[in-house]
């Protein structure tokens, strides 16, 4: 992931992400191996305090997983931690 260029690339090639998906992936990767709550993701990726439904995060995570999978990567890199949030596998 290149934050300056806003690109995500790996062995399987580029992942075409929207700016919001990029910020979400960056927030997860910065905390790889740790569980990140939906509220923390709203703050980190959106710059919001808890003012909206956290289902917004769930919807974007689904789209992010779909794009990760379409690019040839394991969508399981982004794990759901039931009742709390998400974790990016190390």
C-alpha positions as CSV (number, residue, x, y, z in Angstrom):
1,X,0.0,0.0,0.0
2,X,1.4,3.4,-1.0
3,X,-0.5,6.1,1.0
4,X,1.2,9.0,-0.9
5,X,0.1,7.7,-4.3
6,X,-3.2,6.2,-2.9
7,X,-2.6,2.9,-4.5
8,X,-2.8,-0.7,-3.3
9,X,-0.7,-3.3,-5.1
10,X,0.6,-6.7,-4.3
11,X,1.8,-9.9,-6.0
12,X,-1.6,-10.4,-7.7
13,X,-1.7,-6.8,-9.1
14,X,-3.5,-3.6,-8.3
15,X,-6.6,-3.3,-6.3
16,X,-8.9,-0.6,-7.7
17,X,-10.2,1.2,-4.6
18,X,-12.4,4.3,-4.1
19,X,-10.9,6.9,-1.8
20,X,-13.1,5.7,1.1
21,X,-12.2,2.0,0.5
22,X,-8.5,3.0,0.4
23,X,-8.8,4.9,3.8
24,X,-10.6,1.9,5.3
25,X,-7.9,-0.5,4.1
26,X,-5.2,1.8,5.4
27,X,-6.8,2.0,8.8
28,X,-7.1,-1.8,9.0
29,X,-3.5,-2.3,7.7
30,X,-2.0,0.2,10.2
31,X,-3.5,-2.0,12.9
32,X,-2.8,-5.4,11.3
33,X,-3.5,-8.3,13.7
34,X,-5.5,-6.1,16.0
35,X,-9.3,-5.7,16.2
36,X,-10.6,-2.3,15.1
37,X,-14.1,-1.3,16.1
38,X,-16.6,0.0,13.7
39,X,-16.6,3.3,15.6
40,X,-12.8,3.6,15.3
41,X,-13.0,2.8,11.6
42,X,-15.6,5.6,11.2
43,X,-13.3,8.0,12.9
44,X,-10.1,6.8,11.1
45,X,-11.5,6.3,7.5
46,X,-14.3,8.9,7.5
47,X,-13.1,11.4,10.1
48,X,-16.4,11.1,11.8
49,X,-17.3,10.7,15.4
50,X,-20.0,8.2,16.1
51,X,-22.8,10.1,14.4
52,X,-24.2,7.6,12.0
53,X,-25.1,3.9,11.7
54,X,-22.0,1.7,11.9
55,X,-23.7,-0.4,9.2
56,X,-22.0,2.1,6.8
57,X,-18.7,0.4,7.8
58,X,-20.2,-3.1,7.1
59,X,-21.3,-2.1,3.6
60,X,-17.9,-0.6,2.7
61,X,-16.1,-3.7,4.2
62,X,-18.2,-5.9,1.9
63,X,-17.3,-3.8,-1.1
64,X,-13.6,-3.8,-0.1
65,X,-13.6,-7.6,0.3
66,X,-15.3,-8.0,-3.1
67,X,-12.5,-5.8,-4.7
68,X,-9.8,-7.7,-2.9
69,X,-11.2,-11.0,-4.2
70,X,-11.6,-9.6,-7.7
71,X,-8.0,-8.6,-7.7
72,X,-7.0,-12.2,-7.0
73,X,-6.4,-11.9,-3.2
74,X,-8.0,-13.7,-0.4
75,X,-11.0,-11.7,0.8
76,X,-10.5,-13.3,4.2
77,X,-7.6,-10.9,4.7
78,X,-10.3,-8.7,6.3
79,X,-11.8,-10.8,9.1
80,X,-15.0,-10.0,11.0
81,X,-14.7,-10.1,14.8
82,X,-18.4,-10.6,15.7
83,X,-19.9,-8.0,17.9
84,X,-16.9,-5.7,17.8
85,X,-15.3,-4.9,14.4
86,X,-12.8,-6.1,11.9
87,X,-9.1,-7.2,11.8
88,X,-6.6,-7.3,8.9
89,X,-4.6,-10.6,9.0
90,X,-0.9,-10.2,9.4
